[in-house]
Amino acid sequence: MAEKIAFLDLKKQYLSIKDEIDAAIQAVLDETTFIGGKFVQTFEKSFADYQHSLFCIGVGNGTDALEIALEALALPPHSEIIVPANSFIATSEAVTRTGHRVVFCDCGEDYLLHPETVLTKITPHTRAIILVHLYGQPCDLTAFQKLAQTYHLKLIEDCAQAHGALYAGQPVGTTGHLSTFSFYPGKNLGAYGDGGAILTQDPALAERCRMLANHGRLEKYNHQFEGRNSRLDSLQSSILTVKLKHLEKWIQRRNEIAYYYQKALQPLVEKGLIGLPSVPPTQRHAYHLFVIRTTKRDALQAYLKQHHIETGIHYPIALPDLAAYNYLSFKLHEFPNARRFAQEILSLPMGEHLTEAAAKTVIQTIFQFFAERTS
Ligand SMILES: *Cc1c(COP(=O)(O)O)cnc(C)c1O
């Protein structure tokens, strides 16, 4: 039996940096500072530097990061907040959980929000937009910054899939008033448990986020308001500090694989059998996911599985179609792209764990599938 080609291989990654990781964990055990303290501070500082950001606040996970970021903005209750119709539910969930109204907006051919479509969703009650750099591809930040300024809207960047993505040479996450990250193990920069962070360039927002995440206080027992408990702990911080040193190399490797996939799949694109997103040359996609599109998605996924190739679907149901949003009673003609793409998208194996031979096998098997179907 041929060896399985994994979608993600955290074991292989751990083994490649085992000595450093083991030492980082041991260092925390030796100090027994499990919450707060130098390991967390060191990571916050190095992540802020990597992302070219002034402030970094470590929190419990990427979902908390979104909620705390929204709370920090102190928007009037029931504000309308525009979010993409294609994302992970955390993006829209944070809006409802902080007392606001979810306004879904359809995506473009590149799976991202675009200012022209977002514009049609703006009402006098709109207060913010949450951009998602989905799959690791940056949204058009310059255009959105202009839109936000024109309509006096707050901009949040959900960067949960975009560690290492560059927009015009700059890391994403510094254009919005706040940006949020997840360190869920499978993300481009993943912890060995839950973790998240908020970035901002605004000292007042940074302080508010820190207080919201720490029971409304900056110092022990001096609670200015009610917050919550959401922490990035020392073990995760120590692990993340090690992994951050390797991130650049890993993102470059993801880009090499993506480049190979793109070139190799070109004949199928020309025949109209599969669709690939185009990435403007001024941007660096972080390739958290490499997503292709085909009307034969389910059959192709089953075929790849038969050939021991793991794939994923991100995400199989557009957010407006989730039972959680039945109460919004959407019409069938709304969100045509997000809904169609949910039927057609397929995420191929991607990550620094992939060997050249494995990437080649993925491509050959896709060609084989289409050859068998069209002959
Ligand atoms: C993973 C993810 C989140 C949530 O992060 P958690 O750490 O799992 O809470 C939010 N938004 C997007 C786009 C994500 O992919």
The ligand as an SDF file (V2000), in Angstrom:
LIG
                    3D

 15 15  0  0  0  0  0  0  0  0999 V2000
   -9.0490   29.2940   13.3430 C   0  0  0  0  0  0  0  0  0  0  0  0
   -9.8150   30.5130   13.0330 C   0  0  0  0  0  0  0  0  0  0  0  0
  -10.3920   31.3090   14.0490 C   0  0  0  0  0  0  0  0  0  0  0  0
  -10.4870   30.8750   15.4870 C   0  0  0  0  0  0  0  0  0  0  0  0
   -9.3170   30.5710   16.1170 O   0  0  0  0  0  0  0  0  0  0  0  0
   -9.3270   29.6310   17.4260 P   0  0  0  0  0  0  0  0  0  0  0  0
   -7.9580   29.7800   17.9600 O   0  0  0  0  0  0  0  0  0  0  0  0
   -9.6310   28.2380   16.9690 O   0  0  0  0  0  0  0  0  0  0  0  0
  -10.3630   30.1460   18.3570 O   0  0  0  0  0  0  0  0  0  0  0  0
  -10.9800   32.5110   13.6890 C   0  0  0  0  0  0  0  0  0  0  0  0
  -11.0420   32.9050   12.4070 N   0  0  0  0  0  0  0  0  0  0  0  0
  -10.5440   32.1660   11.4060 C   0  0  0  0  0  0  0  0  0  0  0  0
  -10.6320   32.6710   10.0060 C   0  0  0  0  0  0  0  0  0  0  0  0
   -9.9310   30.9380   11.6700 C   0  0  0  0  0  0  0  0  0  0  0  0
   -9.4380   30.1970   10.6560 O   0  0  0  0  0  0  0  0  0  0  0  0
  1  2  1  0
  2  3  1  0
  2 14  2  0
  3  4  1  0
  3 10  2  0
  4  5  1  0
  5  6  1  0
  6  7  2  0
  6  8  1  0
  6  9  1  0
 10 11  1  0
 11 12  2  0
 12 13  1  0
 12 14  1  0
 14 15  1  0
M  END
$$$$
